[in-house]
Amino acid sequence: MIKFLDIQGINASFEPRLSQVVKSVIDSGWYLLGEEVSQFEMEYKKYIGTSECIGVANGLDALRLILRSYKELGVMQDGDEVIVPANTYIASLLAISDNGLKPILVEPNINTFNIDSSKIEERITPKTKALMVVHLYGLNAMNDELTRIAKKYKLKIIEDNAQAAGAYYKNNRTGSLGDAAGHSFYPGKNLGAIGDAGAVTTNDEELAITLRSLANYGSREKYVNEYKGLNSRIDELQAAVLRIKLARLDEDNQRRREIANYYIENIHNKNIVLPEVRGQKNLTVLEEHVWHLFVIRSQSRDSLQNYLNKNNIQTLVHYPIAPHLQNAYKELNQQNYPITEKIHKEVLSLPLSPIMPKTEVKKVVAFLNKFNM
Ligand SMILES: *Cc1c(COP(=O)(O)O)cnc(C)c1O
């Protein structure tokens, strides 16, 4: 069986160091707000290229806390609007609605799967306060048009960098491109913990101070509470694991790019549309894509998935139901996003990981090339 993502194998490739640090955290007797967390925050902000990094409990909390901080700072109020791609994982929207803000959906570009910046301005109102830029499937979504729009309408740019750890846009990492960014270290992400973990990066010191307090019961000084905060922290164990894995992230992403390149050059089937190849020409230059997912499109997606499954190749659909069609967002169910809906009907994610053997990659290609609906 070719696994979609061999997480066990990935973590095994970091042994024996992973088990050693886990043991040393256990032996230390110190599990929260300690040295591993502050070291990880330092290393991660250096990696991303921001002045601030705050470890939090998960990626959703990272985004929730950014918006909550802006509310505490008076930048946003209940009922304000945040532009977000219609084609995203639902967490991007949950962070917005959880804060009493309104998600305003914008269609993606069908080739990149990322937000279509030419469709944003028509959805801006006096209540619009932010653009949530999601670097979906690992591809940078930032561009000059987004910067221009944000400037013109004085919008905050919040990056959802959950899927794009390590990607670049014009010599800068995603996660350093806007006003603040949320990161996820969910085990299956490019930089994965062994449980839930997340972080916020920003160059805004005031935002960082507010957010750190909000994530810690609304308190900066023990037992003194300035906000009705939450408890959303990264723990020492996850931080220690992430420090080890961060050191190999660029190498791992490069391996992902090599596999993606092989797929792109070798999959030839008129029933399959391959993802946009940007920054792929020269593997030594800075790259916009870290291939969290390798997503193809096919009008016979379901039969393609069955066929691969029968041939012991595991694939997944990211995602089967668009956020605006979920029961959780009944208020959005009547809206129409035909490109998003088409994407959700046609996408299929192929196996891809930094430890995937070449023989498996070749086998996937061979079966895809033999597929006819
Ligand atoms: C994974 C993910 C999140 C949420 O991260 P968690 O750590 O699972 O809470 C948010 N946005 C996107 C696009 C994601 O893929």
The ligand as an ORCA input file, in Angstrom:
! r2SCAN-3c Opt
* xyz 0 1
  C      -4.575     22.985      9.265
  C      -5.152     24.281      8.889
  C      -5.620     25.202      9.835
  C      -5.806     24.867     11.284
  O      -4.692     24.390     11.929
  P      -4.881     23.431     13.199
  O      -3.528     23.377     13.782
  O      -5.365     22.120     12.710
  O      -5.866     24.086     14.111
  C      -6.029     26.441      9.411
  N      -6.006     26.774      8.103
  C      -5.594     25.917      7.156
  C      -5.585     26.358      5.732
  C      -5.165     24.641      7.518
  O      -4.779     23.787      6.563
*
